[in-house]
Amino acid sequence: MKTRLLLTSLLVSAFAVALSASDDSGYSAASAPLNPMTAGPFEVLEIDMDFLQGVTYMNDRIYLKRQVNRRTDAITLRASMLNGEAYRKWFNGQHDLVSPAHAGHQANAWTDWVETTANYVEYWVGDKKILHLKRTGS
């Protein structure tokens, strides 16, 4: 009986620790990377490496490096000040900014740059989010 109570207590404790260790970053304690990927003042919350080789920040611009076999995909950018809140309009007056398909993106090069003051930037291919950035600095 004592063994059963001890085992139940350990399971409940472990479950409580896992629940309390989650924060608004989208990572739980079990899945949080030891060194989150960053790009300048942005933390990478999500990245789909099937679409992207990486993301970087140079001269106040966010740049993408597409996978070679994904250079012809259109990428849609959406930005907001708060995570999950309404998207901001871009300079074109639209909520979506599209990097068009077949735009002659060079292989293994930093392309698809954008400048933004938004705190959150999402990159989509169709209905799949391929990158989600969170501003953590200036």
C-alpha positions as CSV (number, residue, x, y, z in Angstrom):
1,M,0.0,0.0,0.0
2,K,2.8,2.4,0.9
3,T,4.5,1.7,-2.5
4,R,1.2,2.5,-4.4
5,L,0.8,5.8,-2.5
6,L,4.4,6.7,-3.1
7,L,4.1,5.9,-6.8
8,T,0.9,7.9,-7.1
9,S,2.5,10.8,-5.2
10,L,5.5,10.8,-7.6
11,L,3.3,10.8,-10.7
12,V,1.1,13.6,-9.4
13,S,4.2,15.7,-8.5
14,A,5.8,15.1,-11.9
15,F,2.6,16.1,-13.6
16,A,2.3,19.3,-11.5
17,V,5.9,20.3,-12.2
18,A,5.3,19.8,-16.0
19,L,2.2,21.9,-15.9
20,S,3.8,24.7,-13.9
21,A,7.0,24.8,-15.9
22,S,5.1,26.0,-19.1
23,D,5.2,29.7,-20.0
24,D,3.9,31.8,-22.8
25,S,6.9,31.0,-25.0
26,G,5.1,27.9,-26.4
27,Y,7.8,25.6,-24.9
28,S,7.3,23.4,-21.9
29,A,10.1,22.5,-19.6
30,A,10.5,19.2,-21.3
31,S,10.7,20.6,-24.8
32,A,12.4,24.0,-24.2
33,P,15.7,24.3,-26.0
34,L,18.7,25.0,-23.8
35,N,19.8,27.8,-26.2
36,P,16.8,29.1,-28.1
37,M,17.5,30.1,-31.7
38,T,17.7,33.9,-32.2
39,A,17.9,36.3,-35.1
40,G,19.0,39.7,-33.9
41,P,16.4,41.0,-31.5
42,F,14.0,38.1,-32.3
43,E,13.6,34.7,-30.6
44,V,12.6,32.0,-33.0
45,L,9.4,30.5,-31.5
46,E,8.8,28.0,-34.4
47,I,10.7,27.1,-37.5
48,D,10.0,24.5,-40.1
49,M,13.4,23.3,-41.4
50,D,11.7,21.6,-44.3
51,F,11.0,25.0,-45.7
52,L,13.9,27.1,-44.3
53,Q,17.6,26.6,-43.8
54,G,17.6,29.5,-41.4
55,V,16.7,33.1,-40.4
56,T,19.0,36.0,-39.7
57,Y,18.9,39.7,-38.8
58,M,21.2,42.2,-40.6
59,N,21.0,46.0,-40.9
60,D,17.5,46.1,-39.3
61,R,16.1,43.5,-41.6
62,I,14.9,39.9,-41.1
63,Y,16.3,37.6,-43.9
64,L,15.3,34.0,-44.7
65,K,17.4,31.3,-46.3
66,R,15.0,29.0,-48.1
67,Q,15.6,25.3,-48.6
68,V,16.7,24.8,-52.2
69,N,13.6,22.8,-53.2
70,R,11.4,25.5,-51.6
71,R,12.6,28.6,-53.6
72,T,9.4,28.7,-55.7
73,D,6.9,28.8,-52.8
74,A,5.1,32.0,-52.1
75,I,5.6,33.0,-48.4
76,T,3.0,35.2,-46.6
77,L,4.1,37.4,-43.7
78,R,1.8,38.6,-40.9
79,A,2.8,40.8,-38.0
80,S,1.2,41.8,-34.7
81,M,2.2,43.6,-31.5
82,L,0.8,40.9,-29.2
83,N,1.0,37.1,-29.7
84,G,-2.3,35.8,-31.1
85,E,-3.8,39.3,-31.5
86,A,-5.0,41.0,-34.6
87,Y,-2.5,41.4,-37.4
88,R,-1.1,44.8,-38.3
89,K,-1.4,46.3,-41.8
90,W,1.8,46.4,-43.9
91,F,2.9,49.4,-46.0
92,N,0.6,48.2,-48.7
93,G,-2.5,48.5,-46.5
94,Q,-3.0,44.7,-46.3
95,H,-2.7,42.3,-43.4
96,D,-0.7,39.9,-45.6
97,L,2.6,40.7,-47.2
98,V,3.5,38.2,-49.9
99,S,6.9,37.2,-51.1
100,P,5.7,35.8,-54.5
101,A,6.4,32.4,-55.9
102,H,8.9,32.1,-58.8
103,A,10.7,35.3,-57.8
104,G,14.1,34.1,-58.7
105,H,15.3,33.4,-55.2
106,Q,19.0,32.4,-55.3
107,A,19.9,29.0,-53.8
108,N,21.6,29.1,-50.4
109,A,21.3,32.9,-50.2
110,W,19.7,35.2,-47.6
111,T,16.5,36.5,-49.4
112,D,13.0,37.5,-48.5
113,W,14.0,40.4,-46.3
114,V,11.6,42.6,-44.4
115,E,11.8,45.5,-41.9
116,T,9.2,45.7,-39.2
117,T,8.7,47.2,-35.7
118,A,6.2,44.5,-34.8
119,N,6.8,42.3,-31.8
120,Y,5.6,39.1,-33.5
121,V,6.2,38.1,-37.1
122,E,4.7,34.9,-38.7
123,Y,5.7,33.4,-42.0
124,W,3.2,31.1,-43.8
125,V,3.2,28.9,-46.9
126,G,-0.4,28.2,-47.6
127,D,-2.1,27.3,-44.3
128,K,1.2,26.1,-42.7
129,K,3.2,28.4,-40.4
130,I,6.8,27.9,-41.2
131,L,8.4,30.6,-39.0
132,H,7.2,32.5,-35.9
133,L,9.4,35.2,-34.4
134,K,9.1,37.1,-31.1
135,R,10.9,40.4,-30.5
136,T,12.9,40.2,-27.2
137,G,15.2,43.2,-27.7
138,S,15.6,46.4,-29.7
